[in-house]
């Protein structure tokens, strides 16, 4: 839940990902009861969150390692995670203006990010 101030009013807003558990009647009722505005979000919108790139890095490491059992898988994931540098994270965060520009230029559709 994001909190902010707009025109002197406190504002609570939640961005949803159209996952059924987020859009159920029960969830909608909870947000309404707690006076939390829910942003409209297209179902196939690009995910600009830089963590998705980190998950992609881990997925690639797993794919390359071809683990044969759950212990090997867990070791690859841990090793990959510990190998993510601060520089990689900074680079991803610094790319946000370009990510946003690309989505705007592409009218909200998928981009290379």
C-alpha positions as CSV (number, residue, x, y, z in Angstrom):
1,X,0.0,0.0,0.0
2,X,1.4,3.3,-1.0
3,X,0.7,6.3,1.2
4,X,1.0,9.9,0.0
5,X,-0.5,13.3,0.2
6,X,-2.5,14.9,-2.7
7,X,-3.9,18.4,-2.3
8,X,-3.5,18.3,1.4
9,X,-5.4,14.9,1.7
10,X,-3.8,11.7,2.9
11,X,-4.0,9.1,0.2
12,X,-3.7,5.3,0.4
13,X,-3.4,3.5,-2.9
14,X,-2.7,-0.1,-3.9
15,X,-1.6,-1.3,-7.3
16,X,-3.0,-4.7,-8.2
17,X,-1.7,-7.3,-10.7
18,X,-5.1,-8.8,-11.7
19,X,-4.2,-12.0,-9.9
20,X,-7.5,-13.7,-8.9
21,X,-6.6,-13.5,-5.2
22,X,-6.2,-9.8,-5.5
23,X,-9.4,-9.2,-7.4
24,X,-11.8,-11.5,-5.4
25,X,-14.9,-10.1,-3.9
26,X,-13.4,-10.6,-0.4
27,X,-10.3,-8.6,-1.3
28,X,-12.3,-5.9,-3.0
29,X,-14.5,-5.6,0.1
30,X,-11.4,-5.4,2.4
31,X,-9.9,-2.6,0.3
32,X,-13.2,-0.7,0.3
33,X,-13.7,-1.2,4.1
34,X,-10.2,0.1,4.7
35,X,-10.6,3.0,2.3
36,X,-7.8,2.0,0.1
37,X,-8.1,3.0,-3.6
38,X,-7.0,0.4,-6.0
39,X,-5.3,1.5,-9.2
40,X,-6.6,0.1,-12.5
41,X,-3.8,-2.1,-14.0
42,X,-3.9,-3.8,-17.4
43,X,-3.7,-7.6,-17.3
44,X,-0.7,-7.8,-19.7
45,X,1.1,-4.7,-18.6
46,X,4.9,-4.8,-18.5
47,X,6.5,-5.4,-15.1
48,X,9.0,-2.6,-14.6
49,X,10.1,-3.8,-11.2
50,X,13.9,-4.4,-11.4
51,X,13.7,-7.4,-9.1
52,X,12.2,-9.2,-12.1
53,X,15.6,-8.9,-13.8
54,X,17.3,-10.4,-10.8
55,X,14.9,-13.3,-10.8
56,X,15.7,-13.7,-14.5
57,X,19.4,-13.8,-13.6
58,X,18.7,-16.6,-11.1
59,X,16.5,-18.5,-13.6
60,X,19.3,-18.3,-16.2
61,X,21.9,-19.6,-13.7
62,X,19.6,-22.5,-12.8
63,X,19.1,-23.3,-16.5
64,X,22.8,-23.2,-17.2
65,X,23.7,-25.4,-14.2
66,X,21.1,-28.0,-14.9
67,X,20.7,-29.2,-11.3
68,X,19.7,-32.9,-11.0
69,X,18.0,-32.7,-7.6
70,X,16.5,-30.3,-5.1
71,X,19.8,-29.9,-3.2
72,X,21.7,-29.0,-6.3
73,X,18.9,-26.6,-7.3
74,X,19.0,-24.9,-3.8
75,X,22.8,-24.6,-4.0
76,X,22.6,-22.9,-7.5
77,X,19.9,-20.5,-6.3
78,X,21.9,-19.6,-3.2
79,X,25.1,-19.1,-5.1
80,X,23.4,-17.1,-7.8
81,X,21.7,-14.9,-5.2
82,X,24.9,-14.3,-3.3
83,X,26.6,-13.4,-6.6
84,X,24.3,-10.4,-7.3
85,X,26.5,-7.4,-6.9
86,X,25.5,-3.9,-5.6
87,X,26.6,-2.6,-9.0
88,X,24.1,-4.9,-10.7
89,X,21.3,-3.6,-8.4
90,X,22.4,0.1,-8.9
91,X,22.4,-0.4,-12.7
92,X,18.9,-1.8,-12.7
93,X,17.5,1.0,-10.5
94,X,19.3,3.6,-12.6
95,X,17.6,2.2,-15.7
96,X,14.1,3.1,-14.3
97,X,13.8,6.4,-16.3
98,X,14.6,4.5,-19.5
99,X,12.1,1.8,-18.6
100,X,9.3,4.3,-18.0
101,X,10.1,6.2,-21.2
102,X,10.0,2.9,-23.2
103,X,6.6,1.9,-21.8
104,X,5.2,5.4,-22.5
105,X,6.7,5.3,-26.0
106,X,5.1,1.9,-26.6
107,X,1.7,3.0,-25.3
108,X,1.9,0.7,-22.2
109,X,2.8,-2.5,-24.1
110,X,5.7,-4.8,-23.5
111,X,9.2,-3.4,-23.9
112,X,12.7,-4.9,-24.0
113,X,12.9,-4.5,-20.2
